[in-house]
Amino acid sequence: MITIGTDCSGIEAPIEALKQLGIPFQHKWSCEIDKFARKSILANYEPEILYDDITKRDHSQLPDVDIYVCGFPCQSFSLMGKKRGTQDPRSNIMLHCIDVIKTKQPPVFILENVKNFKFIQKGQPYQFLLDSLSTIVDEDDKEVYNVYPDIYNTKDYGIPQQRERIFFIGIQKDICTQVFVKPSPLPIKPLDDFLIDKTICHFSNGSKIIETKLQNIDLDISIITPFLFCTPSKSNICPTLTTSCYRYFVTKYKRNLNVSECLLLQGYTQNFKQVVSKTQLCKQIGNTMSVNVLKEIFNSIFLSTLLHEIF
């Protein structure tokens, strides 16, 4: 049985991915500083330990795991933020991720961040992380990991959402049976398949401005725009979901996305239990990794390593 631990756990996309793949696993720990996200974790998953702050624990006391996953904070590196990079105090979480991997040396690790992490500060944080991970050594002073950094897009793996994220996939050299290969793209499903409510809304007299804005849009297909008064791209793909995804507007049905649809567009199912407000859950959805991407990464890891022998 696979064992897994996650930091900056959010709403546990890695755990959801393993569940959907039908892979037996033990969820050894989660760690999440946001109290509302912790509520969502406990309502939907069963970590044996739930930490609340990665910076205030002894990493050497963590349980051993086969897979370690962390989506360390992206605000320092995102194009939507202030782009302070390593000058932002939140960036020090990355150092704790490195320390966890050095200390516990799990057979596999996955780290995730926004695409811009590769380019901010002329690529210095990216290169620092890659060098730090690639030069981890064991007790015999031998380098432990093959590290595969690459950019993955949610829309390339079946779900119509434009969401580019960088992943660092580390695999212990002694469990590799072949070179890890980035998963091949999958056919994209129609956006309408992810929209639950097919009712076309009708506006009141106070919403004439919305009707005017929609006159120049082809309403025969679903287009989602994060801001109603911006011109949406005429593609059948949702823009990157943010922490305000409940404001995203579906032109075909003349309404905003609902929470269940936002979850589907991140690869979750309608069985996900909502135990926090819509605002808090949408914040969690906007911050989570895409489950469909992780499923394909896991499949490729299992194909190229001895881990598949565990389950």
N, C-alpha and C positions, 0 to 999 in steps of 0.2 A: 504494500500500500504506500502510495506517495505521501510524503509529509511536506507541508508548506507553511511558511510564515511570511507575513506581509507587514511593511511599514508604510506610513502615509496612506493608510488602507482605503480611505474614502468609503465607497459602498461596495468594495471587494469584487471588482471585475475579475481578478484572477481566480477567486473561489467560484464565482458564477461560471466562468469558462470551464473549469474542471467539472463542475456539476453537469453542464450541458453536454460535455464530451462523454459523460458516463464513466469517468475515471475514479476509482476508489481513492480516497485521500483522507488524511488527518490534518485538520486545520489547527496547527500548533499555537499560532498567535496572530493577532492583529495589533496595530498601533495607530491610533488616530487622535489628534489633539482636539478636533472639533466635536463638541458634546452632542450635536444633532446627528452628525455622521455616525457616532458611536451608537446612538439609538437605532439607526437604520441597520447597522451591522448586527446588533443583538436581535433585532426583529426578523432578520432574514438568514443569518448564518450562525455558526456555533464555534467560535474560536475557543480554544482551551484557556487562553490567557488574552486579556484585552488591556494593552498598555495605553496610556494617554499622552505620553511625551517621550519621543525617541531620545531626547537630549538628557533625560533624567533617569536613565537606567544603566545597569552594568551589562554591556553586550555579551560579556563572557558567560553570563548566566542564562542566556537565551537557550531554548531547546534546540537540539540538532534538527535540521530540516534538509530535505532533498532539493527543494526549490525555495529561493528567496526572491521576493518581488517588492519593489518600491517605486512609486511614482512621486519622486521628490518634488517639492513645491516649484511651480513654474512661473510664479509672478515675477521673479527676478529676471527671467529670461524672455518672457512673452513679448511679442510685438504690441500687445494691447496694454501692457503695463508701462512702468517708468524705465524699463530696460537698464536697471542699475547693476545687473549681473552680480558679481561677487561682492559688490559694495552693499548689497542688500543683506541684512542679517539672516533672512530666511535661507540664503544660499548655503549656510553652514550645515543644513540638513544633509547635503550631499556628502560632507565629510563623515557624518555618522553612518551613512549607507556604506561608504568605503570601509569604515572600521568594522561594521557588522560582517562584511564579506571577508575581510582579513582575519577576523577573530574566529568566525564559525566555519569559513571555507565550505559553503554548501556546494554540492555537485553542480548546481545550476543557479544562476541568478539572472534576473531581468530588471533593469532600471529604465524608467521612462520619463520623458520631458517633452516640452514643446520643440518644434522644428528649429526655432530660432536659437536654441541652446547651442547648436553647432556653429553659429556665426557671431554671436554676441562677443564683444571685446576681442574681435579679430580671431575668434576661435580658441582663445586661451583656456577658458573653463572646460570646453570640450576636450581639448588635448590633455589637460591636467587629469580629467576623469579617466580618459582612455589609458593614459600612461599609468595611472595609479592602479587601475584594474588589471592591466596586462602584466604588471611587474610584481604582483602578489606572489610570494614564494612559500613553499612548505617548509617543514622542519629540516629537510635536506637541502634547502636553499635552491630548489628547483621551481621555476615558474609554473603556476598551477593552472591558469586559464587560457583558453582561446576565447577572444572577445570579438563579437560581431556587431558593430554599430551600424544602424541603417535607419532610414526614414520609411515609415509605414503610413499608408492612407486608408482610413476606414472604408472609403468607397471602392477600394480595390478588393475588398473581401466580402462582397455581397450586399452591403448596406449602403444606401444612397446618402452618405454624409461626407462632405469634404472636410477631412480632419487629418492633418499631417502631424505625426509625432515621431520623435526619435527614440529608438530603443537600443539599449546596450544589452546584448545577450551574452552571458558568460557561461562557458561549459568547461568543466575540468577535463584536462587533456587525457587523463587515464580512463575516462568513461566514454570518450568519443569512439564511435565505430566508423564514422565517416564525417566529412566536412559538413557543417551546418549550412543548409541552403535556405535562403529567404523564400517563404511560401509564394507560390505562383498566384497571380490574381485570379479571382473567381468572378463568374458572371454577376452583374449587378441586378438586384431586384428592383421592380418599379417602386417609386416613392409612394404611390397610392396604396401599396400593400402594407405600409406602415402607418397609415392614417385610419383610425378606428371609426370615428364619427364622420359619416358621409353626408350629413345634413348640410345643405347650403344655407348659411345664415342670411337674414334680411336685416338691413340697417334701419334704425329709426331716423326721423327727420334730422336729428342732431349729428348724424354720421354721413351727411352728404359729401363731405370732403373725402371720406374713404371711397365712396362710390366714384367720385371724380378721379381719384388716383388709380382705380382699378380699370378705368375705361381703356387704357392703352396696354393692358396685359391680356394675354391669351388665357382665358379661364377654362379652356378645355383640358389643360394639364395642370397638375399641382406644382406650384412654385412656392418655395418658402423663403421669406426674406426676414432678416433679423430686425430691420427697422422699416416700418410700413412706408415711410416717405422716401426711402432709398429705392432706386431702380433695381429690382432683383435680376440676377442672371437668368437668362431664359434657358435653363437646364433643369432636368428633372432630378436635381441633387440638392439636398439640404445643405446650407452653409454650416460651418463649424458651430456646433452647439456650445453656447457659453453658459455662465451661471444665471443668465436672464433668459434662458431658452423658452420660458413660458410666454415671452413677448413675441416669439417668432410667429409670423403671420402666414397662413396658408391661403393663397389667392383663390384657388378653385372653390374652396368652401367658405371663403370670406370670414375667417375666424383665426384665432391663435391656436398654436399647438396645445394639446393637453398633456398632462404629466405622463400618462401611459404611453403616448406617442413618442415623447422625448426619450423615455426608457427604451422603447423598441429601437429607436434610431441610434442607441448606444449598445445594442445587442442584448439587452435584458429582456425578460419576458413579462407578461401581464400579471404573473404571480408574485412579482415583487411587492412586498407589503409597505405601504406608506404609513409611517408612524410620526412624521413631522409635518410641518406646514408645507404648502406648495412652494413657497419661496425657498425654504431650506432644502427641500428635495431637489428642486431645479438647480440650486447651487451645487449640490452633490452630483447631479447628472452632468453638469457642465465641467466638473473637475475630474470625472472618472475616466479611466482608460476604456477603450471600446472592447467589449467582450468578444466580438467576432474576430478582431485582430489577434487577441491573445489566444483564442482557440487554434488559429492557424499556426501561431508561433509555437504553442505547446506541441501540436502535431509534428511539426518539423524537428523540434528538440527530441521528441520520443523516437522519431525515425533515425536520428543520427547519433543516438547514445544508448547506453545500457539501461537507462531508466525504465524502458518499457518492460524489462524483465521483472520489475517490482510489482506490476499489477497484471 
